[in-house]
Amino acid sequence: MTAILGVSAFYHDSAAAIVVDGRIVAAAQEERFTRKKHDSDFPERATAYCLEAAGIRPEQLDFVAFYDKPLTKFERLLETYLAYAPGGFRSFRLAMPLWLKEKLHMRRTLLRKLGERSGARVVFTDHHESHAASAFFASPFEKAAILTLDGVGEWSTTTLGVGEGNRIRLFEHLAFPHSLGLLYSAFTYYCGFRVNSGEYKLMGLAPYGRPIYLDRILGSLVDLKDDGSFRLDMGYFNYCQGLTMTGPRFHELFGGPPRAPESVLEQRHMDVAASIQAATEEIVLRIGRTLHARTGLENLVLAGGVALNCVANGRLLREGDFADIWVQPAAGDAGGALGAALFTWYQLLERPRQPQGRDSQHGSLLGPGFSTEEVAARLHALGADAHRATDEADLVEQTARLLAAGKVVGWFQGRMEFGPRALGARSILGDPRSPEMQADMNLKIKYRESFRPFAPVVLREKVADWFEFSPRHESPYMLLVAPVAESRRVPVDPEQLAVMRENPDLRRRVNVVRSTIPAVTHVDYSARLQTVDDDRNPRFHHLLEAFERLTGCPVLVNTSFNVRGEPIVCTPEDAYRCFMATEMDALVIEDLIVLKSDAARRQSTVERDRHLAQFQLD
């Protein structure tokens, strides 16, 4: 037996993953255990979970693989600071303590965290090798082109390569500071959202605007070539030497200073969001065409933070030259932990790889799970009044009836998802046919900005009936956007739409009914798809079937089981606290159902008002 622990730490989303004899056994982000969103500390609890899930003691580990090369990254930081000296001194002063204390001594840190008895060999993989390995080695393809895009690793920001069998080869890269991820993050910052966590908000805001600034981006900020390579004019940016992403020339170019966080969104911000989204899609499409021409391969795999831009992914699948694409579900730095472990097994140890036609990610359901008996004991200790369904058929039937009646249901089943998306293990569900569901779930359940779209989850076998999405493809990890089918759209008065486009209240805009499933139809008729089959998540599939029998609709609203500012729930206790603190109507947790009493509903309203007081929602 060969056991390999992969670790990512000290940047954004710390995580651990364990691979035993080539099989992905477990993976989880540290934030889920500490309840600290985007926890970047060493993933001690995630590591402990992975070892427990594999039945491995630290001294039984053969390898510990870290997801990047700290010394090379430190070299890049020093060169950058020197190039901009003395301008970057404040940033330098803030960064150095952690580097000198932990990051430069990563081998020692890893072995210390595992304990003195561990004799594991330590491996450091290149950051983009980790991304590439997480995408290709977990994919269903024997051979594929590889594209990784993020902010920056050691020096690389984008890499192109190929994977075949048990080997990957990266043959071209773009280097820092020229970065698509950092470009997108600069606009995230400019529009008032938090860098490294608000990029998906920017993507969701883009359809409310028009790409009227696209020419300014491609004419002033970005020198984009036909092959997708580009250079940024660094005179507009501040991320190399300062503590902000953008500089005065950037602000002048787009008509004013950055939006203050939580302040009112103006049409200008929506147009800026639409423009950078359009630029990002154009860059990704050009790189994709170049990569296909150079490799001649029909399949593509993607990883890196930019690969979470599901709108760009959807266009790449629909308009690009590749027949199929597969995106690593944990495409960001958390997935680097898994990639480092897989790279060690296949590329360094040269073990054979035999794809079976499905990916080896196990639906990305790689986190902790709990038995019904364990859940019952924990809920009892919390004073929860739960009743047990007689069997699975009874459970999904009761849940489907609640949903069909317009109730919002917390759905906690099986092992927790690895990656940023809730995929039917730690989800909040609703009826997509309700015109009010989108705004109500944002404001009363999620406590977040009202403009944010929700994703539809749909039976894979019915996806082409509801969305413009080929039935030969799948989107099990909610990483592809597709338009709602023409047959499901409803006519909208053009004059009403024109008025709505100028209305600064996004709640008014989003509540215009555009389809028979308005709660998951964005203002541009797009939807971030999750397809569900009976193999990866059978109970979730059965719930969708039960809902379809009642309503004729095989689609549900699926959003992550958390509120704004908190990680997705991990344990039954996390789920119950979130349930009681929001206006969810029911909690379905393994075979148990908890319904909210009138007294609890009044308490949840008080808790909602307390939480909303912390934020000025747009």
C-alpha positions, 0 to 999 in steps of 0.5 A: 500500500502506498499512501500519499497526502497532498497539502495546500496551505498559506495562501487562500483555501487550505486543503488536504487530500489523500490518495491510496494506491492511486485511489482518491479516498478523501479531500476537504478544505480547512474552512469547513472544520474551523468555520473560518471562510477561506481559511489559509492556515495549515490544514490540520483538521482537514489532514486529520480527517483525511487520515481518519477516512483512509484508516492511516496513521501519520507514520504510515504515510509514504509521501507528503506532497505540497502543491507548490515550490515555496522557494521559487515563489519567494524568489518571484516575490523578492524580484518583484519587490526589488523591481518596484522598490521602494514602492512596495515596502509596505506590502513587503513588510507585511508579507515577510513575517509569515514567509520567514516563520513558516513558508520558507521552512515548509518541509520542516512545517509539514513534518512537524504537523505530522509528528515525529514518528512520520517517516514520509518523504516530502515532495514539492510540485510546481503550482501549475503542475498541481493544477494540471495533475488535478485536472487530467489525472482525475478526468475520464480521458486517456488523452487530453489537452490541458489548460490552467489559468489562475492568478499566479503560482510561482511565476506561471499564470497560465499554462498549456499542455497535454496529458496522456496515460500517466504523464502530463507535459506543460509546454507553454506558459504566461508569466507574472505579472501578466495574468488573467486571474489577476486582471479579473481580480482587479475588476473584482476589487474595483467593483467593490467585492473582495478579491479571491472570494468575490469573483463569482459575484462579478460574474453574476453581476455581468449580465445586468450590464453591457460590455461598453468598456470592452474596447478600453480593456483591450485597447489600454489594459490588455495587449491581446494577440490572436493566439490568446497570449497577452501582456498587461500595461502595469501602469494601470495596476497596483498589485505588484507593489501595493496593497490594492489591485488598481491604480489612479490611471485605472480609475480614470479610465473607468470613470471614478474610484473603486466602489466602496464595499456594500455601497449601492451598485451603479449601472457603471459597475454593471457595465464594467462587470459585463466588459471584463467578463466579455474580455475574459471569455474572448481570451479563453476562447482564443487560448482554447483555439490555439491549444486545439490547433497545437495538440489536435486533441478532442478533449480538454481539461481545465483547472486554476481559479479562472476555471471556476468561471463557468460562463467562459467554460460554457462558451468554450464548450459550445463555441470552441473546437474541443468535443468535450471538456472536464473541469476539476471541481476544486479548480482553485488552490484547494484542488492543488492538494489533490493534484500534488498527490496525484502527480506524485502517484502517476508521474513521479512513481510512474504508476499505470493509469486506466480511465474507466470512462468516468472521472475518478473524483467520485462526484467530488463527495470526498468529505465527512459523512454521518450515519442516520443514527449518529445524526439522530443522537446529535440532533437530540443533544441539540433539542431538535424535534426530528422524525424518521422517514420509513425508507428512502422512497418515503423520505424523497416523497415527503421532501418533494411535497415540501418543495412543491408547496413552496417550502425551502429545504436544507438537504444534508446527505452523505459525504460533504463536497470537495470544492466551492460548489454544493452538489446535493450533499450540503445544499439548500433546495427550492422550487424553480417555478416560483417567481419570488424564490430567487429574491426570497432565498437571497434575502431570507435564507442566504442573507446576500445580494439580491442580484445573485443568481441561483443554479438549477439542478436537473436530471441528466436525462432531461437536461436537453428538454429544459436547457440548450445543452447537448445530452451527450455532455454532462455538468455534474460539478456545476461548472458550465453555463447554458441558456434556458431552452427557447421552449421554456422561455416566456414572452416579456414586454420589450417596453418593460424590459427597457424600463427594467434595464435602467432601474437601479433596483436589481430586485425589480430587474431580477423578478421579471419572469423570463421562463417557466423556471424563473428562480434559476433563469438569469437576466440573460436567460443563462443558467449555471447547470448541475446535471444529476445521474443515478450513479454519482448521487442516487438519492438526489436523483430520486428526489428530482424524480419525485419532484418531477412526478408531482410537478412535471418539472425535473429541476430544482434550485440548488444553492450551498448550505450556508449563509453569507460570510460562512463556509458551507456546513460540514457537520449536523450541528453546523446544519442545524444552527444554519437551519435555525438561524434562517427562514428555511422551512425544513431540514432533511438530514440523512433519513431524518426530517426537521420541520420549523415550528412557529416559535422557531420561525419567529426566532429565525426572523430575529436572527435574519434581521441581526445578520442583515444589520451587518451588511447593506445588501445591494 
